[in-house]
Every structure is written in C-alpha cells, then in structure tokens.
Amino acid sequence: MPIKALIFDVGGVLVSSPVLRIQEYSIGLGLTRHELGIAVGGSAAFHQLERGEISIEAFPAAIEAELAAAPGLRGKLSARSFDGARLLRIMGGDDFGVHWDVLAAVDSIRRWNPAIRTAVITNNFKSKSMFDLRTAIGGHFDVFTESHLVGARKPSPPIYENTLARLGVSADEAVFIDDLGPNLKAAKSLGMRTIRVRNNDTVALIDELKALLPGWECPRVLYPPGVAPSGVPDVHRFDAKTVLRFLRAAMPTAVSDLDVSQGFSRVEFFSSGASNPTYYLRLAASGKELVLRKQPPGKLLKGAHNMQREYMLLAELSRYTGVPVPKAHVLCSDRSVIGTEFYVMDYVAGRVWRGGEALPHVPTWHFVDAYHDALRTLAGIHCLPYEELSLFPAKPRAGAAAPPAKPVCYFLKTVNLWAKQYTAGLQLQAPRVSDIEELAVALRDRLGSVSFDKSKRCLLHGDFKLDNIIMHPREPRVSALLDFELSGIGHPYADLGYFIMYHRLPVSARGLNSPSHIPEDELLERYAEWTGGQKVTPEDLNFL
C-alpha cells in the first residue's frame, strides 16, 4: 500500500522531549529518576488537562492532591515540596528545542511528492507556550491535532481516527512517528505503520523515512525559498571531471581524507552564492558533502573575488574555536582547470536566514538567542590575535624595512578604495552613477568630525550579516560563518556598524537582519562585554 500520509508526534520527535527535565525534577524530590514521570503520566489530573477538561490554573492543585495520595508516592511528595505549577512549567516551557532538521525533512518530502499529506498528533493543553509552539511549527503540516481541542488523547483510538479522517486517508496508508511505545502500539493496532524515535535521535528517524520513501533525498539544511541548491545555470556550468582529476592529483597532501574515487553523485548550484558562484557537491563513494566556491566568469577588477585569500583565511581560522568556519580542503589557483580560481570546503548543515525574508517558523525567543550568538561570534572574530595570521603579518619580513608607525584611518582607506574601484569599473563600461561620486565626497568630509580612535585595528569579517551565517539545525547558535571575501584588518566599528545598521532603517526595510524587539543599546552593551572593551554608544556609529 503506498504511503499517503506521515503523522508526527511533537515531544521527542519535532521538539526535544521534556522527559529529561522531568527526570531531573524527580531526582531533586528524592525520588528515583522515573518515579515522578510514571506517576504523572498515569494520573487522572494530567489526562484531564490534556483532554481539555480542566484548566492550567486548576491543574497544579489537582496533581498535587492526587500524587500525594498515590499508593507509591504517599508521604513522599508532601515532605519534599512537590510543586504542581513547577511541573507545568517543565512540561510546557518556552524552550521547545525544535528539531529543525525534521521540519526541513517534512518540507522536502512535501515538495518531492505533494500527494503525501502531513499531520501532527500531540497530547497537549491550552496555554500560551503551546499556542506559540503551534505557531512555530504548524505551517509545515496539513493537519494539526491537539488533544485538548478534540477531547481525546493518545493512545486513545479516537484521536488517531480524527486525524486520519481529516487527512482523508485510511490507516494502512499512513505512517505514525512517536517516541512512546503505548502510542505506537495503539497506532499499529489501527493498521498504521510506525517509526519509534529514541532519545531524540532525529538522524535515525530521517534514515528510516528515506528507507520508506525510495527516491527521496533529505536535505541537511532548512533553506528559505529560492536559496536551496538546484540545477546549475548554463552561465555557471563547469566540467566536474576536470575538478575530480585535480582533486585526485591533490589527494596525497591536501585532500587525503576525501574519497573521490567514484566521482560526484550530485552537483548543484546555490542561488545565494552572491558574487562568487557556489556549488553543492556530494561524493559518490562516501556520501560526504562539500562546497565548491569559485570566481565568476569574465574580466575581474584587480583584487576582487580573491579565492586564495578567502581559502587561506578559512584554513587559519579553523585553529580558533571561537570562530566557527567550514573546514577548507584545497585551493586551485590553476585557471586552466575550470577557467577560474576555486576552492573546496566542507558543507555545514544548518539554517540559512535570508535578511530580507520572513522568519521561517521560529519563535521570538529562539531568534533573539540566535541573534545574540551571532553578535558574540562577531566579538570573537574581533578578539582574535590577527598578528598571528600569515595573511596579515605584524612584523616585516627579514631584511625589509619596518613600516612607518602612523595611525591609519580604515574608513578613509576603504572609501578611497571604493572610489578607485568605481573609477576602474567605468573603464570596463560600467554605467556612471553621480550619486556614488557625491557619496564618496560626503563620506570623506564626514570622517573629519568623528571623535573616536580611528586607528583601532582588529580582524574584520567585512560582510557580517545573517545571510552569511549558518545557524545550528536546532539550537539558537552559529554553526559556521561564510563569505570572508572582504575580510581584512580594520576598525571593529566597520563590522559592528554594518550589523547594527539595520536598526536605523525603516521597519519595512529591515527584514531579519535587525529585529525591532532587540534594542540597539542592548546589543552594543553585549558587544562591549564580550570584547572586554569600552562601551560603544549609538553616537559612535552615526558616521556610518
């Protein structure tokens, strides 16, 4: 029978299970690890809450009274300050720990075969946190069944039957995914196929879904629309065989940990690679995922699209744990291979949030934490001992004269460079834009009134924004930074000002890059804390 529907539990499948937190609470009460969870799971008050028969306001007193009188717990809880309200917060707190990799798989399956319907069956209760959770993940599913709304809870058959009816499928056409044996047993008794998720192991779950759905390939990243890798446009095609020959020749040293003996099973193009074409590669022998990043075709401005510089910087930054970057494997400076310089690095699984697009089903608290971690990562870059990087030696080479010790204004240097590149572009038939010429003059004039120390130096990313960050598949933290093409040594306010700049734009123009509910002052205070430097004021960034 073909699969026409996938039905998912929430806790332990789509979000992290609260079981571990309940176990910790149980131990803190002097009970065994599982004692409290078993008692709560079998209690009448808990079942009534999940069926919508009692409110969250009435639940704490009801569960406290019931467990205090329970045969196995009589006399234990009353003496140890069991708190029903605290239990409620543990079971329905705001920290959902969403399994974004599973949601990415759900979205991918729906795109791959639109005929497959998706649903959720969750035992839950009426509360703001549960409403927020549905808001966060509900958009991925055709049907969302909540026990407190239908008046039935798993493993009672009616909640399954309600969901099947709304999906318009029979039990033998559906697969039910849960982490609890009794719930799976009930689904199986109705004729559904089942998958059990153990210990939040979403990798094993996705592997089982692959086995059930031949031909479906799961992405390891949650992309926004238009950013996922796809077919390679004609203008950006290259000969994969010549890349393989290069990699095989380089294997003894640079890429000895990669098995390229069977070639690539997939070569796709990232439409979000911006100015440097970027490709997804998968090795046929091992399934290892890689990224190839190259210069664009055509005549290039001097110093632009420097793949060697970006590759060398990634290779050196990998030595520092505070700056997460993909592992860089090999650089090819021989243009005869595919027509341009390129390098190959690891593919990093995670989430890419495009700055100008709507936030994809992420709770506010989660995004705020992720945004703070991005700023913390920027502070980590600025604190690196850049003098130790071979790209930016602090000392002159042997026999060379020491450079003059004079302060350098990074901003003036940058404005002059932009003006020089604009002039060079005119020689390549680029259109003249009078606004750019006027802007260069205005910026030079404005820099004369800046009061902060313009000679301060650190390692800069050069294009620090959410578009160039891969977030962890589930957690609100940075997994990798991308696009170091514009990196160099300069004033830290250049990166910081660029990241903060979106706060100064109209709300309609901000996109994701600057959430209005995070005050600019708070971000500047955190930056100063994480760099151990002097507090930055909004006025310091006004010249930007």
Summary of the structure (lengths in Angstrom):
residues: 544
radius of gyration: 27.9
end to end distance: 62.6
largest distance: 88.0
contacts: 1610
relative contact order: 0.09
helix: 42%
strand: 14%
